[in-house]
Amino acid sequence: MKFVMVPGGWQGGWVFDEVAADLRRDGHQVEAVTLAGLAPDSPTDASRPPNLDDHIDQVAKIVDDSAGTPIALCGHSYAGMVIAGVADRIGEHLDQLVYIDAYVPADGDSCWSLTSDSFREMFIAGVGADGRWVAVPDGLDPRARAHPLPSFVQSIRLADNPGPAFGRTYISGGAWPGSPFVALTERLRNEPDWQVHEIPVGHNIARRDPHSLAAVLAALSR
């Protein structure tokens, strides 16, 4: 199986390094994506920071180019918005859709509308310097980069047409302070089309317990 892994806000594909190493040792392919605007050399003075559509387009191309291989598309946090858009567009290429402590949007939702007040306050405070890029919160890896505000506030458009069935998995980081995902996790536990797993280490599961995350992902292929 090929795992296409999309990081959350401010982070790059590097956040999945240890997860990817475990999966590759288990015989899987892994492509960890760094979204547009978040590479170390990305300019933060761009006239138009990338929005959600740009990120969906970017990941959809990666999935489309991998057609013919069983694919598990995984998204952490903000990237739940991205993978939902990709699945809506080209779900026929997917075997598994995996949300890692992530937003699960319906048509018209945005990261802004789904998140908690504490995150909205962080976005507002972080974007004060130029109105376009949200500064990196305290405590993140030095490789983290300012995140484009348009991607946080743009509403997603989902056709929600019946399509090919793929597995849906939600991996929760538990009830960490300020989490916008607690009620979502409990709702999905009662949805027959979803598998729900919990790795109660907080939001950044890939950094805090990469081996448990890799084990849950590897089991999906079996």
C-alpha positions as CSV (number, residue, x, y, z in Angstrom):
1,M,0.0,0.0,0.0
2,K,1.1,3.6,-0.6
3,F,0.5,6.1,2.2
4,V,0.1,9.7,1.1
5,M,0.5,11.7,4.3
6,V,-0.5,15.3,4.6
7,P,0.6,17.4,7.6
8,G,-1.5,20.0,9.6
9,G,-1.0,23.7,10.0
10,W,2.5,25.1,9.9
11,Q,4.2,21.8,9.5
12,G,5.9,20.0,6.6
13,G,6.2,16.4,5.5
14,W,9.1,16.0,7.9
15,V,6.6,15.6,10.7
16,F,5.9,12.0,9.5
17,D,9.6,11.0,9.2
18,E,9.5,8.4,12.0
19,V,6.1,7.1,11.0
20,A,7.2,6.7,7.4
21,A,10.4,4.8,8.4
22,D,8.2,2.3,10.3
23,L,5.8,1.9,7.4
24,R,8.7,1.5,4.9
25,R,10.2,-1.2,7.0
26,D,6.9,-3.0,6.8
27,G,7.1,-2.9,3.0
28,H,4.9,0.1,2.3
29,Q,5.5,3.1,0.1
30,V,5.1,6.5,1.8
31,E,4.9,10.0,0.3
32,A,4.9,12.7,2.9
33,V,3.6,16.0,1.5
34,T,4.7,19.5,2.3
35,L,1.8,21.7,1.3
36,A,2.3,24.8,-0.9
37,G,3.6,27.8,1.0
38,L,5.1,25.7,3.8
39,A,8.4,24.5,2.4
40,P,11.5,26.0,4.2
41,D,12.3,28.2,1.2
42,S,8.7,29.4,0.6
43,P,8.4,33.2,0.5
44,T,5.9,34.6,3.0
45,D,5.6,37.9,1.0
46,A,3.8,36.2,-1.9
47,S,1.0,38.4,-3.3
48,R,-1.5,35.5,-3.0
49,P,-0.9,33.0,-0.3
50,P,-2.1,29.5,-1.1
51,N,-5.7,28.7,-0.2
52,L,-7.6,25.4,0.5
53,D,-8.3,24.8,-3.2
54,D,-4.6,25.1,-4.0
55,H,-3.8,22.5,-1.4
56,I,-6.5,20.1,-2.6
57,D,-5.2,20.5,-6.2
58,Q,-1.7,19.7,-5.0
59,V,-2.6,16.5,-3.2
60,A,-5.1,15.4,-5.8
61,K,-2.3,15.4,-8.4
62,I,-0.1,13.3,-6.2
63,V,-3.0,10.8,-5.7
64,D,-3.9,10.8,-9.4
65,D,-0.2,10.2,-10.4
66,S,-0.3,7.1,-8.1
67,A,-3.4,5.6,-9.6
68,G,-3.2,1.9,-9.9
69,T,-1.5,1.5,-6.5
70,P,-3.7,0.9,-3.3
71,I,-3.6,4.3,-1.6
72,A,-4.3,5.4,2.0
73,L,-4.7,9.1,2.1
74,C,-3.9,10.4,5.6
75,G,-4.4,14.0,6.9
76,H,-3.5,15.5,10.3
77,S,-5.4,18.4,11.8
78,Y,-6.0,21.1,9.1
79,A,-5.2,18.5,6.4
80,G,-8.5,16.8,7.2
81,M,-10.0,19.6,5.0
82,V,-7.5,18.8,2.2
83,I,-8.1,15.1,2.2
84,A,-11.8,15.5,2.3
85,G,-11.6,17.6,-0.9
86,V,-9.4,15.1,-2.6
87,A,-11.6,12.2,-1.7
88,D,-14.7,14.1,-3.0
89,R,-13.0,14.7,-6.3
90,I,-11.1,11.4,-7.0
91,G,-12.3,9.0,-4.4
92,E,-12.1,6.2,-6.9
93,H,-8.3,6.2,-6.5
94,L,-8.5,5.6,-2.7
95,D,-8.6,2.5,-0.6
96,Q,-8.4,4.2,2.7
97,L,-9.1,7.7,4.0
98,V,-7.5,8.4,7.4
99,Y,-8.1,11.5,9.6
100,I,-5.4,11.9,12.3
101,D,-6.9,14.1,15.0
102,A,-8.3,16.2,12.1
103,Y,-11.3,18.2,10.9
104,V,-13.9,16.2,9.0
105,P,-15.9,18.8,7.0
106,A,-19.3,18.8,5.4
107,D,-20.0,21.0,2.4
108,G,-19.5,24.7,3.3
109,D,-17.4,24.1,6.4
110,S,-14.0,25.7,6.9
111,C,-11.2,25.1,9.3
112,W,-12.2,28.4,10.9
113,S,-15.9,27.3,11.3
114,L,-15.0,23.9,12.7
115,T,-12.2,24.8,15.1
116,S,-12.3,25.9,18.7
117,D,-12.3,29.5,20.1
118,S,-8.7,29.0,21.3
119,F,-7.5,28.2,17.8
120,R,-9.5,31.1,16.3
121,E,-7.8,33.5,18.7
122,M,-4.4,32.0,17.8
123,F,-5.2,32.6,14.1
124,I,-6.2,36.2,14.7
125,A,-3.2,36.9,16.9
126,G,-0.8,35.2,14.5
127,V,-1.9,37.0,11.4
128,G,-1.5,40.5,12.8
129,A,1.8,41.1,11.2
130,D,0.6,41.2,7.6
131,G,-3.0,39.9,7.4
132,R,-2.0,37.0,5.2
133,W,0.3,34.5,7.1
134,V,-0.4,33.0,10.5
135,A,2.8,33.0,12.6
136,V,4.1,29.7,14.0
137,P,2.7,29.0,17.5
138,D,5.1,28.7,20.3
139,G,6.5,25.2,20.9
140,L,6.5,23.8,17.4
141,D,9.5,22.4,15.6
142,P,12.0,25.0,14.3
143,R,11.2,23.7,10.8
144,A,7.6,24.9,11.0
145,R,6.7,27.9,8.8
146,A,4.0,30.6,8.9
147,H,0.7,29.1,7.5
148,P,-1.3,30.8,4.8
149,L,-4.5,32.3,6.3
150,P,-6.7,31.8,3.2
151,S,-6.4,28.0,3.6
152,F,-7.7,28.2,7.2
153,V,-10.7,30.4,6.3
154,Q,-11.9,29.2,2.9
155,S,-15.0,27.1,2.9
156,I,-14.8,23.7,1.2
157,R,-17.2,22.7,-1.6
158,L,-18.1,19.0,-1.6
159,A,-20.3,17.4,-4.2
160,D,-20.9,14.5,-1.9
161,N,-21.9,12.2,-4.7
162,P,-22.2,8.5,-4.0
163,G,-18.9,7.0,-5.2
164,P,-16.6,4.0,-4.8
165,A,-16.4,2.8,-1.2
166,F,-13.2,3.3,0.7
167,G,-12.3,2.7,4.3
168,R,-12.8,5.6,6.7
169,T,-10.6,5.8,9.8
170,Y,-10.4,8.4,12.6
171,I,-7.4,8.4,14.9
172,S,-7.9,10.6,18.0
173,G,-5.2,12.1,20.1
174,G,-7.5,12.1,23.1
175,A,-9.1,15.0,25.0
176,W,-6.2,17.4,25.1
177,P,-6.9,21.0,26.3
178,G,-8.7,23.1,23.7
179,S,-9.3,20.2,21.3
180,P,-12.0,20.8,18.7
181,F,-12.2,17.1,18.0
182,V,-13.7,15.5,21.2
183,A,-17.4,15.6,20.1
184,L,-16.4,14.6,16.6
185,T,-14.6,11.6,17.8
186,E,-17.5,10.4,19.9
187,R,-19.9,11.0,17.0
188,L,-17.8,8.9,14.7
189,R,-17.6,6.0,17.2
190,N,-21.3,5.5,16.5
191,E,-21.0,5.7,12.7
192,P,-21.0,2.2,11.1
193,D,-18.8,3.3,8.2
194,W,-16.0,4.5,10.4
195,Q,-13.2,2.9,12.4
196,V,-12.1,5.0,15.4
197,H,-8.8,4.5,17.2
198,E,-7.3,6.5,20.1
199,I,-3.7,7.2,20.7
200,P,-4.1,9.6,23.8
201,V,-0.9,11.6,23.5
202,G,-2.3,14.9,22.4
203,H,-2.7,16.5,19.1
204,N,0.7,15.9,17.4
205,I,0.5,12.1,17.4
206,A,3.1,11.7,14.6
207,R,5.7,13.4,16.8
208,R,4.7,12.1,20.2
209,D,4.0,8.4,19.4
210,P,5.0,7.7,15.8
211,H,5.4,4.0,16.3
212,S,1.8,3.5,17.6
213,L,0.5,5.6,14.7
214,A,2.5,3.6,12.2
215,A,1.1,0.4,13.7
216,V,-2.5,1.5,13.3
217,L,-1.9,2.6,9.7
218,A,-0.1,-0.6,8.8
219,A,-3.0,-2.6,10.1
220,L,-5.3,-0.9,7.6
221,S,-3.5,-2.6,4.8
222,R,-4.2,-6.0,6.3
